[in-house]
Amino acid sequence: MAAASAPGEIRVASPVGRWVVLTTVLGSGMAMLDSTVINVALPRIGADLDTDLAALQWTVNAYMLTLAGLILLGGALGDRYGRRRVFLVGVVWFAAASLLCGVAPNAGVLIAARALQGVGGALLTPGSLALIQASFHPDDRARAVGFWSGFGGVGAAVGPFVGGWLVDGPGWRWVFLLNLPLAAICVPVALRHVPESRDPSAHGRFDVLGAALGALALAGVTYALIEAPGRGASPLVIGAALAGVALGVVFVRVERRRADPMLPPSIFRSRLFTSVNLVTFCVYAALGGFFFLSAIQLQVVAGYSALGAGTALLPTTVLMLLFSARSGELGRRIGPRIPLTLGPLLAAAGMLLMLRVGPGSASFGGYVTEVLPAVLVLGAGLVVVVAPLTATVLAAVDTGRAGLASGINNAAARAAGLIAVAALPLLAGMGPEAYRDAGEFAATFRRAMPMCAGLLVAGAFLAWWTVRTPPAPAAGEREEERPECTVHCGVVAPPLEDPAPHDPGEAPPAPRSRHT
């Protein structure tokens, strides 16, 4: 049954608006949940399947690799063939791959199934945000993106708790089987309530070569980083690293020369778009490394159960649930510069506080004095940064390129997590069996956390120096009366037509809404 409301006209407070938010949150939440829920299950998976640390890294990174490598193609498919259609294909694909993960008899099958999950995630993840941007009225996009970011962030943060509950209960395989009922809810709701939308200007051939080159470049570098601790500087490791770098160079050259590239260089002419994607890379690299290592630290070193480790991180979820939507509105009013600077700094402080976690932290007193302050400060930083970060990326592009923009931003985030999970154990000197030894893992954890915090500090400085807040209204002038922008002033609402020339270091002014 077709949705009653047309794209671009839906209000958040309407019944259809709530259904659209629910659908996109469920779909993207599946992918987001699986990217973090796995972390708390890793020690149990390693023991059950008798694997080393490298296999556990691949369990995480096989998913991130195909997701990051193909997500741009997924966004382009949605823009051309319909965002709802491609989103639903991704949901069904993801559920089927999750079933395969849940019945995997060994580590090899599990890793392959995780790679298939990433393909489904590459189809549904950019479509979820593009549906939000294309479905809602321009005046409601800030609030809708805030809800999407908040509940999506909750899905990522609640992952360790849900994963712990499942691991200690029915078993780690249910970490994947949980996606099946979520998909069963998402598909009929989307078919009934979510309007279809597409980019009418999308045409030409799909850049399959670019997608393959990008994925293979990431695969080469990832393989070298993960295998280096166990194999050393072997010809295979060095060859994989060199091949990955070479394929990355070829990818850039191909994208510059193609008439219809998957990653068009023209989209990076906006300094704002480029800068915010670099900030995204820094933030999500730090978060990827943090959640991968902290879930193991809490269990192997501090002595938490899987459920206890997930519960220990739950305050982060609560903060995002309560305040992310308000953070999106605040970013709309004051501009992105302050949230994108302050948020990473707060999150960095939270990660440094995790250095206090060690043996004895599993007691009530240890949790209150050592774990809780760290997760509260980290959660506050995520509340401040996540919604404005997402909204600012979309503000820098035309609405018709929403799928492409969200795909690029998601690719930056997933590639960041991929590289962090692969590189941090190597940089911190973590051996193949480190996760089985509390003393060895604790020592490497203490070296890794400052690296994660340093990435966040780098992102904060980058945001401060490159992101500019749109000018405030003149004295006596109401924001909605300004002829050159909507109430979003380019912070949340992307331009509906080509804007006038502007300083590339500032957020582009949005033209008057066609609906007003």
C-alpha positions as CSV (number, residue, x, y, z in Angstrom):
1,M,0.0,0.0,0.0
2,A,1.4,3.4,-1.0
3,A,2.1,6.0,1.6
4,A,-0.5,8.8,1.8
5,S,2.0,11.7,2.1
6,A,4.3,12.9,-0.6
7,P,8.1,13.2,-0.1
8,G,9.2,16.5,1.3
9,E,5.9,17.3,2.9
10,I,5.8,15.0,6.0
11,R,5.9,16.5,9.5
12,V,7.6,14.8,12.4
13,A,4.6,15.2,14.6
14,S,2.2,13.5,12.1
15,P,1.4,9.7,12.3
16,V,3.2,9.1,9.0
17,G,6.2,11.1,10.2
18,R,6.5,8.9,13.3
19,W,6.2,5.7,11.1
20,V,9.0,7.0,8.8
21,V,11.2,7.7,11.8
22,L,10.5,4.2,13.3
23,T,11.2,2.5,10.0
24,T,14.5,4.2,9.3
25,V,15.6,3.8,13.0
26,L,14.8,0.0,12.9
27,G,16.6,-0.5,9.6
28,S,19.7,1.5,10.4
29,G,19.6,0.3,14.0
30,M,20.0,-3.3,12.8
31,A,23.3,-2.3,11.1
32,M,24.4,0.0,13.9
33,L,23.5,-2.6,16.6
34,D,25.5,-5.3,14.8
35,S,28.6,-3.1,14.5
36,T,28.8,-2.8,18.3
37,V,26.8,-5.7,19.8
38,I,29.5,-8.1,18.5
39,N,32.2,-6.6,20.7
40,V,30.9,-7.8,24.0
41,A,30.6,-11.4,22.5
42,L,34.1,-11.6,21.2
43,P,35.7,-13.4,24.2
44,R,33.0,-16.0,24.2
45,I,33.2,-16.5,20.4
46,G,37.0,-16.9,20.6
47,A,36.6,-19.5,23.3
48,D,33.8,-21.4,21.6
49,L,35.4,-21.4,18.1
50,D,39.0,-21.6,19.5
51,T,40.3,-18.6,17.5
52,D,43.1,-16.1,18.1
53,L,42.8,-12.3,18.2
54,A,43.3,-11.9,14.5
55,A,40.1,-14.0,13.8
56,L,38.2,-11.9,16.3
57,Q,39.4,-8.8,14.5
58,W,38.2,-10.3,11.2
59,T,34.9,-11.1,12.8
60,V,34.5,-7.3,13.3
61,N,36.2,-6.1,10.2
62,A,34.8,-8.4,7.6
63,Y,31.5,-6.6,8.2
64,M,33.0,-3.2,8.2
65,L,35.1,-3.9,5.1
66,T,32.2,-4.7,2.8
67,L,30.0,-2.0,4.4
68,A,32.6,0.7,3.9
69,G,33.6,-0.5,0.5
70,L,30.1,-0.7,-1.0
71,I,28.1,1.9,0.9
72,L,28.7,4.6,-1.8
73,L,27.3,2.2,-4.4
74,G,24.3,1.5,-2.1
75,G,23.6,5.2,-1.9
76,A,23.8,5.6,-5.7
77,L,21.4,2.7,-6.2
78,G,18.9,4.2,-3.9
79,D,19.1,7.6,-5.6
80,R,18.4,6.0,-9.0
81,Y,16.0,3.1,-8.3
82,G,14.2,4.4,-5.3
83,R,15.5,4.8,-1.7
84,R,12.7,2.8,-0.1
85,R,13.1,-0.1,-2.5
86,V,16.9,-0.4,-2.1
87,F,16.5,0.1,1.7
88,L,14.1,-2.8,1.9
89,V,16.4,-5.0,-0.2
90,G,19.1,-4.2,2.2
91,V,17.0,-5.1,5.2
92,V,16.0,-8.5,3.8
93,W,19.6,-9.2,2.7
94,F,20.9,-8.3,6.1
95,A,18.5,-10.5,7.9
96,A,19.4,-13.5,5.7
97,A,23.1,-13.0,6.3
98,S,22.4,-12.7,10.1
99,L,20.8,-16.1,10.0
100,L,23.9,-17.5,8.4
101,C,26.0,-15.9,11.1
102,G,23.8,-17.4,13.8
103,V,24.3,-21.0,12.5
104,A,28.0,-20.7,11.5
105,P,29.9,-23.8,12.5
106,N,33.4,-22.3,12.5
107,A,35.3,-19.0,12.4
108,G,35.7,-19.1,8.6
109,V,32.0,-19.3,7.9
110,L,31.2,-16.7,10.5
111,I,33.7,-14.2,8.9
112,A,32.2,-14.9,5.4
113,A,28.7,-14.4,6.7
114,R,29.8,-11.1,8.4
115,A,31.1,-9.9,5.0
116,L,27.6,-10.7,3.5
117,Q,26.0,-8.7,6.4
118,G,28.1,-5.8,5.3
119,V,26.7,-5.9,1.8
120,G,23.2,-5.7,3.2
121,G,24.3,-2.9,5.5
122,A,25.7,-1.0,2.5
123,L,22.2,-1.0,0.9
124,L,20.1,-0.1,3.9
125,T,22.3,2.3,5.9
126,P,22.6,5.3,3.4
127,G,18.9,4.7,2.4
128,S,17.7,5.2,6.0
129,L,19.2,8.7,6.3
130,A,18.4,9.6,2.7
131,L,14.7,8.7,3.4
132,I,14.7,11.1,6.4
133,Q,16.1,13.9,4.3
134,A,13.9,13.4,1.3
135,S,10.6,12.6,3.2
136,F,10.3,15.4,5.7
137,H,9.4,19.1,5.3
138,P,12.5,21.3,5.3
139,D,11.3,22.9,8.6
140,D,11.2,19.5,10.3
141,R,14.4,18.0,9.0
142,A,16.5,19.1,11.9
143,R,14.2,17.5,14.4
144,A,13.9,14.3,12.3
145,V,17.7,14.0,11.9
146,G,18.0,14.5,15.6
147,F,15.6,11.7,16.4
148,W,17.3,9.4,13.8
149,S,20.8,10.2,15.2
150,G,19.7,9.8,18.8
151,F,17.9,6.5,18.4
152,G,20.6,5.3,16.0
153,G,23.2,6.2,18.5
154,V,21.2,4.4,21.1
155,G,21.2,1.3,18.9
156,A,25.0,1.5,18.8
157,A,25.4,2.1,22.5
158,V,22.8,-0.4,23.6
159,G,24.6,-3.1,21.6
160,P,27.0,-4.1,24.3
161,F,24.2,-4.4,26.8
162,V,22.0,-6.5,24.5
163,G,25.0,-8.6,23.4
164,G,25.9,-9.3,27.0
165,W,22.4,-10.4,27.9
166,L,22.3,-12.7,24.9
167,V,25.8,-14.1,25.4
168,D,25.2,-14.9,29.1
169,G,21.7,-16.2,28.3
170,P,20.8,-18.2,25.1
171,G,24.3,-17.7,23.7
172,W,26.3,-15.5,21.3
173,R,24.6,-16.8,18.2
174,W,21.5,-15.0,19.2
175,V,23.4,-11.7,18.8
176,F,22.8,-12.3,15.1
177,L,19.5,-14.0,15.2
178,L,18.0,-11.0,16.9
179,N,18.0,-9.2,13.6
180,L,15.3,-11.5,12.1
181,P,12.3,-10.1,14.2
182,L,13.5,-6.5,13.7
183,A,13.5,-7.1,9.9
184,A,10.1,-8.7,10.1
185,I,8.7,-5.5,11.7
186,C,10.6,-3.1,9.5
187,V,9.6,-4.4,6.0
188,P,5.8,-4.2,6.3
189,V,5.9,-0.8,8.0
190,A,8.1,0.6,5.3
191,L,5.9,-0.7,2.5
192,R,2.8,0.8,4.1
193,H,3.9,4.1,5.4
194,V,7.2,5.3,3.9
195,P,6.9,7.3,0.6
196,E,9.2,6.3,-2.3
197,S,11.8,8.9,-3.4
198,R,14.6,9.1,-5.9
199,D,16.9,11.5,-7.6
200,P,15.4,12.3,-11.0
201,S,18.8,13.4,-12.4
202,A,20.5,10.1,-11.6
203,H,21.6,8.4,-14.8
204,G,24.5,6.6,-16.4
205,R,26.3,3.4,-15.5
206,F,27.1,2.4,-12.0
207,D,30.7,2.6,-11.0
208,V,31.2,-1.1,-10.2
209,L,35.0,-0.7,-10.9
210,G,35.3,2.1,-8.4
211,A,33.4,0.1,-5.7
212,A,35.7,-2.9,-6.3
213,L,38.9,-0.9,-6.2
214,G,37.8,0.9,-3.0
215,A,36.9,-2.4,-1.3
216,L,40.1,-4.2,-2.4
217,A,42.2,-1.2,-1.3
218,L,40.7,-1.4,2.2
219,A,41.0,-5.2,2.3
220,G,44.7,-5.0,1.5
221,V,45.6,-2.5,4.1
222,T,43.3,-4.2,6.7
223,Y,44.9,-7.6,6.1
224,A,48.4,-6.2,6.5
225,L,47.5,-4.5,9.8
226,I,45.7,-7.5,11.3
227,E,48.2,-10.1,10.3
228,A,51.4,-8.1,11.1
229,P,51.4,-8.9,14.8
230,G,51.4,-12.7,14.1
231,R,53.3,-12.9,10.8
232,G,55.7,-9.9,11.2
233,A,57.1,-8.2,8.2
234,S,56.6,-11.2,5.9
235,P,56.4,-10.9,2.1
236,L,52.6,-11.6,2.3
237,V,52.0,-8.8,4.8
238,I,54.2,-6.3,3.0
239,G,52.7,-7.2,-0.4
240,A,49.2,-6.8,1.0
241,A,50.0,-3.4,2.4
242,L,51.6,-2.2,-0.9
243,A,48.8,-3.6,-3.0
244,G,46.2,-1.8,-0.8
245,V,48.0,1.5,-1.2
246,A,48.4,1.0,-4.9
247,L,44.8,0.1,-5.4
248,G,43.8,3.2,-3.4
249,V,45.8,5.4,-5.8
250,V,44.2,3.7,-8.8
251,F,40.8,4.2,-7.2
252,V,41.4,8.0,-6.9
253,R,42.6,8.2,-10.5
254,V,39.6,6.2,-11.8
255,E,37.1,8.4,-10.0
256,R,38.7,11.5,-11.4
257,R,38.5,10.3,-15.0
258,R,35.1,8.6,-15.0
259,A,32.1,10.5,-16.4
260,D,29.8,9.0,-13.7
261,P,32.1,8.2,-10.7
262,M,30.8,6.6,-7.5
263,L,32.8,9.2,-5.6
264,P,32.5,12.4,-7.7
265,P,35.4,14.8,-6.9
266,S,33.0,17.8,-7.3
267,I,31.2,17.0,-4.0
268,F,34.4,17.8,-2.2
269,R,34.6,21.3,-3.5
270,S,32.7,22.3,-0.4
271,R,35.3,22.8,2.3
272,L,32.5,22.2,4.8
273,F,31.6,18.8,3.4
274,T,35.3,17.7,3.2
275,S,36.1,19.0,6.7
276,V,33.1,17.4,8.4
277,N,33.9,14.0,6.8
278,L,37.5,14.3,8.1
279,V,36.0,15.0,11.6
280,T,33.8,12.0,11.1
281,F,36.8,9.8,10.4
282,C,38.6,10.9,13.5
283,V,35.5,10.5,15.8
284,Y,34.5,7.1,14.5
285,A,38.0,5.7,14.4
286,A,38.3,6.5,18.1
287,L,34.9,5.1,18.9
288,G,35.6,1.9,16.9
289,G,38.8,1.3,18.8
290,F,37.2,2.2,22.1
291,F,34.2,-0.2,21.9
292,F,36.3,-3.0,20.5
293,L,38.9,-2.8,23.3
294,S,36.7,-1.7,26.2
295,A,34.3,-4.6,26.0
296,I,37.2,-7.0,26.2
297,Q,38.9,-5.0,29.0
298,L,35.9,-5.1,31.2
299,Q,35.6,-8.8,30.9
300,V,39.2,-10.1,30.7
301,V,40.8,-7.6,33.1
302,A,38.1,-6.2,35.3
303,G,36.2,-9.4,35.7
304,Y,32.8,-8.5,34.4
305,S,30.5,-11.0,32.9
306,A,29.3,-10.3,29.3
307,L,26.0,-8.9,30.6
308,G,27.9,-6.9,33.3
309,A,30.2,-5.4,30.7
310,G,27.2,-4.4,28.5
311,T,25.4,-3.0,31.5
312,A,28.5,-1.0,32.6
313,L,28.3,1.0,29.3
314,L,24.5,1.5,29.5
315,P,24.7,5.2,30.9
316,T,26.0,6.2,27.5
317,T,22.8,4.9,26.0
318,V,20.6,6.7,28.5
319,L,22.3,10.1,27.8
320,M,21.9,9.7,24.0
321,L,18.3,8.6,24.4
322,L,17.4,11.7,26.5
323,F,19.4,14.5,24.8
324,S,20.4,13.7,21.2
325,A,17.2,15.2,19.7
326,R,17.8,18.4,21.7
327,S,21.4,18.4,20.6
328,G,20.2,18.5,17.0
329,E,18.0,21.5,17.7
330,L,20.8,23.2,19.5
331,G,23.1,22.7,16.5
332,R,20.5,24.2,14.3
333,R,20.4,27.4,16.5
334,I,24.0,28.0,17.2
335,G,25.7,26.3,14.2
336,P,27.9,23.3,14.0
337,R,31.3,24.7,15.1
338,I,31.0,24.6,18.9
339,P,29.2,21.2,19.1
340,L,31.8,19.6,16.7
341,T,34.6,21.0,18.8
342,L,33.3,20.4,22.3
343,G,31.8,17.0,21.7
344,P,35.0,15.2,20.7
345,L,36.9,16.8,23.5
346,L,34.4,15.5,26.1
347,A,34.5,12.1,24.5
348,A,38.3,12.1,24.6
349,A,38.2,12.9,28.3
350,G,35.8,10.0,28.9
351,M,38.2,7.6,27.1
352,L,41.1,8.8,29.2
353,L,39.1,8.1,32.3
354,M,38.8,4.5,31.2
355,L,42.5,4.1,32.0
356,R,41.4,3.8,35.7
357,V,39.5,0.6,34.9
358,G,41.3,-2.5,36.1
359,P,41.1,-5.5,38.5
360,G,38.5,-4.6,41.2
361,S,36.4,-2.4,38.9
362,A,33.7,-5.0,38.8
363,S,32.6,-4.2,42.4
364,F,29.9,-1.7,43.0
365,G,32.4,0.8,44.5
366,G,34.8,0.2,41.6
367,Y,32.1,0.8,39.1
368,V,30.9,4.0,40.6
369,T,34.4,5.5,41.0
370,E,36.1,4.1,37.9
371,V,33.8,3.0,35.2
372,L,30.7,5.3,35.6
373,P,32.5,8.7,35.3
374,A,34.2,7.5,32.1
375,V,31.0,6.4,30.4
376,L,29.1,9.5,31.5
377,V,31.7,11.9,30.1
378,L,31.9,9.8,26.9
379,G,28.1,9.8,26.6
380,A,28.0,13.6,27.1
381,G,30.5,14.0,24.3
382,L,28.5,11.8,21.9
383,V,25.3,13.6,22.7
384,V,26.9,16.9,21.8
385,V,28.6,15.7,18.5
386,V,26.5,13.0,16.8
387,A,23.4,14.8,15.7
388,P,25.1,18.1,14.6
389,L,27.8,16.0,12.7
390,T,25.1,14.2,10.7
391,A,23.1,17.3,10.0
392,T,26.1,19.4,8.9
393,V,27.1,16.8,6.3
394,L,23.7,16.9,4.7
395,A,23.6,20.7,4.9
396,A,26.6,20.9,2.5
397,V,24.9,19.1,-0.5
398,D,21.8,19.4,-2.6
399,T,18.8,17.3,-1.5
400,G,19.0,15.3,-4.7
401,R,22.5,14.1,-3.6
402,A,21.3,13.0,-0.1
403,G,22.0,9.4,-0.8
404,L,25.5,10.1,-2.1
405,A,26.3,12.4,0.8
406,S,25.1,10.0,3.5
407,G,26.9,7.2,1.7
408,I,30.2,9.1,1.7
409,N,29.8,10.1,5.4
410,N,28.9,6.5,6.4
411,A,31.8,5.2,4.3
412,A,34.1,7.5,6.2
413,A,32.7,6.4,9.5
414,R,32.9,2.6,8.7
415,A,36.4,2.9,7.1
416,A,37.5,4.7,10.2
417,G,36.3,2.0,12.5
418,L,37.8,-0.7,10.2
419,I,41.2,0.9,10.3
420,A,41.1,1.5,14.0
421,V,40.2,-2.1,14.9
422,A,42.9,-3.4,12.6
423,A,45.7,-0.9,13.6
424,L,45.3,-0.4,17.3
425,P,46.3,-3.9,18.4
426,L,49.4,-3.6,16.2
427,L,50.3,0.0,17.5
428,A,49.7,-1.0,21.1
429,G,51.8,-4.2,20.8
430,M,48.9,-6.6,21.4
431,G,49.9,-10.2,20.6
432,P,47.7,-12.9,19.0
433,E,46.7,-14.4,22.4
434,A,46.5,-11.2,24.3
435,Y,42.7,-11.4,25.0
436,R,43.3,-14.6,26.9
437,D,45.8,-12.9,29.4
438,A,44.6,-10.2,31.7
439,G,48.0,-8.7,32.4
440,E,49.0,-8.5,28.8
441,F,45.7,-7.1,27.6
442,A,45.6,-4.5,30.4
443,A,49.1,-3.2,29.4
444,T,48.2,-2.8,25.8
445,F,44.8,-1.2,26.7
446,R,46.7,1.5,28.6
447,R,48.7,2.3,25.5
448,A,45.6,2.2,23.2
449,M,43.2,4.5,25.0
450,P,45.4,7.6,24.7
451,M,45.7,6.9,20.9
452,C,41.8,6.9,20.7
453,A,41.6,10.1,22.7
454,G,44.2,11.7,20.5
455,L,42.1,11.0,17.4
456,L,39.2,12.8,19.0
457,V,41.3,15.8,20.0
458,A,42.5,16.0,16.4
459,G,38.9,15.9,15.2
460,A,38.0,18.7,17.6
461,F,40.8,21.0,16.4
462,L,40.0,20.2,12.8
463,A,36.3,21.2,13.4
464,W,37.4,24.4,15.2
465,W,39.6,25.6,12.4
466,T,37.6,24.6,9.4
467,V,33.9,24.7,10.3
468,R,32.2,28.1,10.4
469,T,28.9,29.0,12.0
470,P,26.4,30.7,9.7
471,P,25.9,34.4,10.5
472,A,23.2,35.4,13.0
473,P,20.2,37.5,11.8
474,A,20.7,41.3,11.8
475,A,19.3,43.3,14.8
476,G,15.5,43.4,14.7
477,E,15.4,40.8,11.9
478,R,13.6,37.5,12.6
479,E,15.4,34.4,11.3
480,E,12.4,33.3,9.3
481,E,12.2,36.7,7.5
482,R,15.7,36.5,6.1
483,P,15.3,36.2,2.3
484,E,18.4,34.1,1.7
485,C,17.8,31.2,4.0
486,T,15.2,29.0,5.7
487,V,15.2,28.7,9.5
488,H,17.9,26.1,9.1
489,C,20.4,28.5,7.6
490,G,22.4,25.8,6.0
491,V,23.2,24.0,9.2
492,V,20.6,21.2,8.7
493,A,18.6,21.8,5.5
494,P,20.6,21.2,2.3
495,P,20.0,23.7,-0.5
496,L,17.0,23.1,-2.7
497,E,18.7,24.7,-5.6
498,D,22.1,26.1,-6.5
499,P,23.0,28.6,-3.8
500,A,24.8,31.9,-4.4
501,P,28.6,31.8,-4.2
502,H,29.9,31.7,-0.6
503,D,33.1,31.2,1.3
504,P,33.9,27.5,0.9
505,G,34.9,27.4,4.6
506,E,31.4,28.3,5.7
507,A,28.2,26.5,5.7
508,P,26.3,27.2,2.4
509,P,23.2,29.5,2.8
510,A,20.0,27.6,2.0
511,P,17.6,29.3,-0.4
512,R,14.0,29.9,0.5
513,S,12.0,26.8,0.9
514,R,9.7,25.9,-2.0
515,H,7.1,25.1,0.5
516,T,6.8,28.6,2.0
